[in-house]
Amino acid sequence: MARPAALTLFLCGDVMTGRGVDQVLPHPCDPRLHEAYTASATEYVRLAERVNGPIPAPVDFAWIWGDALAELARVRPDARIVNLETSVTRSDDHWRGKGINYRMHPDNVPCITAARIDCCVLANNHVLDYGYAGLRETLETLGRAGVKTAGAGRDLAEASAPAVIDVPGKGRVLVFGFGTATSGIPAAWAAAPARPGVNLLADLSEEAAEGIRRAVGRIRRPRDVVVASIHWGGNWGFDVPSSHVRFAHALVRAGVDVVHGHSSHHVRPIELFEGRLVLYGCGDFLDDYEGIGGHEELRADLTLAYFPVLDVATGRLSGLDMTPMRIRRFQVRRASREDARWLTDTINRESRRFGFRARLEEEGGLVLRAGQRQRDHEAGC
């Protein structure tokens, strides 16, 4: 019997299409906000234009993806998975006292389908920014658009169920979405048997990992690739808590093939553990933060498109390409050589403790390519 072909994923960090980004799309929401900083989402458009130049609003739906569309066409990944960090709703019933509330108008959902996204992970600290009604409309809108969801639902059963992406001739990708309180998800957002919400982990214990192992075992079939997409930790800093390392390792031992971590606004370390890929923090892939001061040394404007290649028979990583990108004018653009070098040096410096190293190549553009041989990191288990 012939060995199954390798399976390629597209992964990235937070995709935030609300607030300022929503305002430049064809069907913006009412711009009123409930923030201490500003009362209008149009202020974020003004800030971005002040530092990087005019945005030709209304932009077309494909605008936000910029050069990422050419990369997706070049790589042709089998499954495309993002963390969608906004509600998609007309609701005006914002979650009181939260401080920051993101929403995108449902009529702007073609900006998601423009990149042929297969799955939006919703286990994050913004999906209920406009309440339970906003979450329901988010789920309904994405469902009608043919986009699968994971990590949030109309009840706990739906929130904890994986998205199942069929890849004809290769197998399936199972995407489990998880959130943690450390990322800012309110405890009240946890889904319950009769309440909508997020698939919120109570902790990062061995017991929690064992529950995930059982959930994976109930649904996994031969040729399935399992992705655990998890919103965890704060927004800033390169440090990876030991609890995250232990839990990532426990997830791998529980049958997870890729740990897709997000919440940080900038890239964080990478690890190969027992042949499986662990992305501790992918950084924002798209947001409306241009012009907002603070943490400039962490370069939140620089990001990566991750393209892991997995052996379908074993789930082990057989290759990893990462394309350096830069957020500019609410659009993802190819990074300059200088910026790509900064990303390479940063990834290598921060991932040294995990034995991971990437190299920068010139190959039809700038490509960060992981070395073919990486040692498994056992510390912190």
C-alpha positions in Angstrom: 0.0 0.0 0.0 1.3 3.4 -1.0 2.3 5.7 1.8 -0.1 8.7 2.2 1.1 12.0 1.0 2.3 14.6 3.4 -0.2 17.2 4.6 0.5 20.9 4.8 -1.2 23.4 7.1 -1.4 27.1 7.2 -1.3 28.5 10.7 -1.0 32.0 12.0 -1.7 34.0 15.1 -4.6 36.3 15.9 -6.6 37.7 13.0 -8.4 40.7 14.3 -10.8 42.1 11.6 -12.9 44.2 14.0 -12.8 47.8 15.1 -10.5 49.8 12.8 -10.2 47.0 10.2 -14.0 46.7 10.1 -14.3 50.4 9.4 -12.3 50.2 6.1 -14.2 47.2 4.8 -17.2 47.6 2.6 -19.9 47.2 5.4 -18.6 48.7 8.6 -20.4 48.5 11.9 -21.5 51.6 13.8 -18.0 52.9 14.9 -19.1 53.7 18.5 -16.8 52.2 21.1 -16.9 51.8 24.9 -13.2 52.4 25.6 -11.4 54.8 27.9 -9.1 55.8 25.0 -11.6 56.7 22.3 -15.3 56.6 21.5 -14.9 55.8 17.8 -13.3 52.9 15.8 -12.4 55.4 13.1 -9.6 56.8 15.5 -7.7 53.5 14.8 -7.9 54.2 11.1 -6.5 57.7 11.6 -3.6 56.4 13.7 -2.7 53.8 11.1 -2.8 56.3 8.3 -0.7 58.8 10.3 2.2 56.4 10.5 1.9 54.4 7.2 -0.2 56.4 4.8 -3.7 56.5 3.4 -5.9 53.4 3.4 -8.2 53.5 0.3 -11.4 52.7 2.1 -13.6 51.0 1.4 -11.0 48.3 0.5 -12.0 45.1 -1.2 -12.4 42.0 0.9 -9.1 40.5 -0.2 -7.2 43.7 0.8 -6.4 42.6 4.4 -4.5 39.5 3.3 -2.2 41.4 0.9 0.9 39.3 0.0 -0.3 36.4 2.1 -2.7 35.4 -0.8 0.3 34.9 -3.1 2.0 32.8 -0.4 -1.1 30.7 0.1 -1.4 30.2 -3.7 2.3 29.1 -3.9 2.2 26.7 -0.9 -1.3 25.4 -1.5 -1.8 24.2 2.1 -4.4 21.4 2.7 -6.0 23.2 5.6 -6.0 26.8 6.6 -6.5 27.6 10.3 -6.6 31.0 12.1 -7.6 32.4 15.5 -10.3 34.9 14.7 -10.1 37.4 17.5 -13.3 39.3 17.1 -17.1 38.8 17.2 -19.0 38.9 13.9 -22.2 40.6 14.8 -24.6 43.5 14.4 -25.3 43.4 18.2 -24.8 46.6 20.1 -25.0 44.8 23.5 -21.3 45.0 24.4 -20.0 43.1 27.4 -20.0 45.7 30.2 -16.9 46.5 32.1 -14.5 44.7 29.7 -12.9 47.8 28.4 -12.0 46.6 24.8 -14.7 45.3 22.5 -14.1 44.0 19.0 -16.7 43.3 16.3 -16.9 43.0 12.6 -20.1 43.4 10.6 -21.4 40.0 9.3 -21.6 41.4 5.8 -17.8 41.7 5.9 -17.3 37.9 6.4 -16.1 37.6 2.7 -12.8 39.0 4.0 -12.4 35.6 5.8 -13.5 33.5 2.8 -11.2 35.6 0.5 -8.3 33.6 1.9 -10.3 30.3 1.8 -9.9 29.9 5.6 -11.2 26.4 6.6 -11.4 26.9 10.3 -11.7 29.9 12.6 -10.7 29.1 16.2 -12.9 31.2 18.6 -11.5 30.2 22.0 -10.3 33.7 22.8 -10.9 36.8 24.9 -12.9 38.8 22.2 -15.4 36.4 20.8 -18.1 37.3 23.4 -17.3 41.1 23.3 -20.9 41.6 22.2 -22.5 39.0 24.4 -24.1 35.7 23.9 -26.3 37.0 21.0 -23.1 38.2 19.4 -21.5 34.8 19.7 -24.5 33.1 18.3 -24.5 35.4 15.3 -20.7 34.8 14.9 -21.3 31.1 14.7 -24.2 31.4 12.3 -22.4 33.8 10.0 -19.3 31.7 9.8 -21.4 28.6 9.3 -23.3 30.0 6.4 -20.0 31.1 4.8 -18.8 27.5 5.0 -16.1 28.2 7.6 -15.8 25.7 10.4 -15.3 26.8 14.0 -13.7 25.4 17.1 -13.4 26.5 20.7 -16.7 28.2 21.2 -20.3 27.2 20.8 -23.9 27.4 21.8 -23.2 25.0 24.7 -20.3 23.1 26.1 -20.7 20.1 23.8 -20.4 22.3 20.7 -17.6 24.5 22.2 -15.4 21.4 23.1 -16.0 19.5 19.8 -13.3 19.7 17.2 -13.6 21.1 13.8 -13.2 18.3 11.3 -11.5 19.3 8.0 -11.6 16.6 5.4 -8.5 16.5 3.1 -9.5 14.2 0.1 -6.9 11.5 -0.5 -4.9 12.3 2.6 -7.0 12.2 5.8 -8.6 14.6 8.2 -7.4 17.5 10.3 -9.0 17.7 13.8 -8.9 21.2 15.3 -9.6 21.5 19.0 -9.8 25.0 20.4 -9.0 25.9 24.0 -8.8 29.1 26.0 -7.2 30.0 29.3 -7.9 32.7 31.9 -4.3 33.8 31.5 -5.2 35.3 28.1 -7.9 37.5 29.6 -10.9 35.3 29.0 -13.5 36.1 31.7 -14.5 33.2 33.8 -18.1 34.0 33.0 -17.4 33.2 29.3 -16.9 29.5 30.0 -19.4 27.4 28.1 -21.7 25.1 30.1 -24.1 22.3 29.2 -26.9 24.8 28.8 -25.0 28.1 28.2 -23.0 29.4 25.2 -19.4 30.3 25.6 -15.8 29.4 25.2 -14.0 26.0 25.8 -12.2 27.4 28.8 -9.6 25.2 30.5 -9.8 25.5 34.3 -6.1 24.9 34.6 -3.1 23.4 32.8 -2.9 20.3 34.9 -2.2 16.7 34.0 -5.9 16.1 34.6 -6.8 18.6 32.0 -4.4 17.0 29.5 -5.9 13.6 30.3 -9.3 14.9 29.5 -8.0 16.1 26.1 -6.4 12.7 25.6 -9.7 11.0 26.1 -11.5 13.5 23.7 -8.9 12.9 21.0 -9.1 9.2 21.4 -12.9 9.2 21.0 -12.8 10.8 17.5 -9.3 10.1 16.1 -9.0 7.7 13.1 -5.9 6.6 11.2 -4.5 9.4 9.0 -6.0 12.1 11.3 -3.8 15.0 12.2 -4.7 16.7 15.5 -4.2 20.4 16.2 -4.7 21.8 19.7 -5.2 25.6 19.2 -4.8 27.4 22.5 -5.2 31.0 23.5 -2.9 31.4 26.5 -0.6 33.9 28.3 -0.2 37.6 28.2 0.3 39.9 25.2 3.9 40.9 25.7 7.3 39.3 26.4 9.2 36.3 25.1 9.2 34.3 28.3 7.3 31.0 28.1 6.0 29.9 31.5 7.1 26.5 32.7 3.4 25.6 33.0 3.0 26.2 29.3 6.0 24.0 28.4 4.7 21.1 30.7 1.2 21.4 29.2 2.4 21.4 25.6 4.5 18.3 26.3 1.5 16.7 28.0 -0.7 17.5 24.9 1.8 15.8 22.6 1.7 12.7 24.8 -2.1 12.9 24.8 -2.1 12.5 21.0 -1.8 16.1 19.7 0.4 16.6 16.7 0.6 20.4 16.6 0.3 22.8 19.5 -0.9 26.1 18.0 -0.4 28.8 20.6 -1.6 32.4 20.4 -2.5 35.5 22.4 0.9 37.2 22.3 1.0 40.2 20.0 4.5 39.2 18.7 6.2 35.9 17.8 7.4 33.6 20.7 9.6 30.5 20.8 9.2 27.4 18.8 9.9 23.8 19.8 9.9 20.4 18.3 9.0 17.9 21.0 9.0 14.2 20.2 8.7 15.1 16.6 5.7 17.4 17.1 5.6 21.1 16.5 4.9 23.5 19.4 4.3 27.1 18.5 4.2 28.9 21.9 2.9 32.2 20.5 2.3 33.0 16.8 1.9 36.8 17.2 -0.8 38.9 15.6 -1.2 38.2 11.9 -3.6 41.1 11.4 -4.8 43.9 13.7 -5.5 47.6 13.9 -2.6 48.5 16.3 -0.5 50.6 13.9 0.3 53.9 15.5 -0.3 52.8 19.1 2.8 53.4 21.1 4.5 51.0 23.5 6.6 47.8 23.3 8.2 48.9 19.9 11.3 46.8 20.7 9.1 43.6 20.4 8.1 44.4 16.8 4.5 43.4 16.9 4.2 44.6 13.3 6.3 41.7 12.2 4.6 38.3 11.9 5.0 34.9 10.3 2.8 32.6 8.1 3.6 29.1 9.4 3.4 26.2 6.9 4.1 22.9 8.8 4.3 19.7 6.7 3.2 16.6 8.6 3.6 12.9 7.9 0.0 11.8 7.7 0.8 8.3 8.9 2.6 9.4 12.1 1.6 13.0 12.7 5.3 13.9 13.0 6.7 17.1 11.5 8.6 16.5 8.3 9.1 20.2 7.3 8.4 23.7 8.3 8.5 26.9 6.2 7.7 30.3 7.8 7.2 33.3 5.6 8.1 36.7 7.3 5.4 39.3 6.9 4.7 42.8 8.2 1.4 44.5 9.1 1.0 47.8 7.3 -2.1 49.8 6.5 -4.3 47.0 7.8 -2.7 44.6 5.3 -0.2 41.8 5.5 2.8 42.5 3.3 6.1 40.6 2.7 8.7 41.7 5.2 11.9 43.3 4.0 15.2 41.5 4.1 16.2 43.4 7.2 12.9 42.6 9.0 13.1 39.0 8.0 16.6 38.9 9.5 15.3 40.4 12.7 12.6 37.7 12.9 15.2 35.0 12.2 17.5 36.2 14.9 14.7 36.6 17.4 13.2 33.2 16.8 16.7 31.6 17.1 17.6 33.5 20.3 14.3 32.8 22.1 14.0 29.2 20.9 17.6 28.3 21.8 16.4 26.8 25.1 14.2 24.4 23.1 17.0 23.3 20.7 15.2 24.9 17.8 16.9 26.9 15.0 15.7 28.4 11.7 17.7 29.7 8.8 16.9 32.5 6.4 17.0 31.6 2.7 16.5 33.3 -0.6 14.1 31.1 -2.4 11.5 32.9 -4.5 11.4 35.4 -1.7 12.3 35.4 1.9 11.7 32.1 3.7 12.5 31.1 7.2 13.2 27.4 7.0 13.6 25.2 10.1 16.6 23.0 10.2 16.0 19.4 9.2 17.3 18.1 12.5 16.1 19.5 15.8 16.7 17.9 19.1 13.7 17.2 21.3 13.7 19.3 24.5 13.0 17.4 27.6 13.4 20.1 30.3 10.3 21.2 32.1 8.4 17.9 31.6 
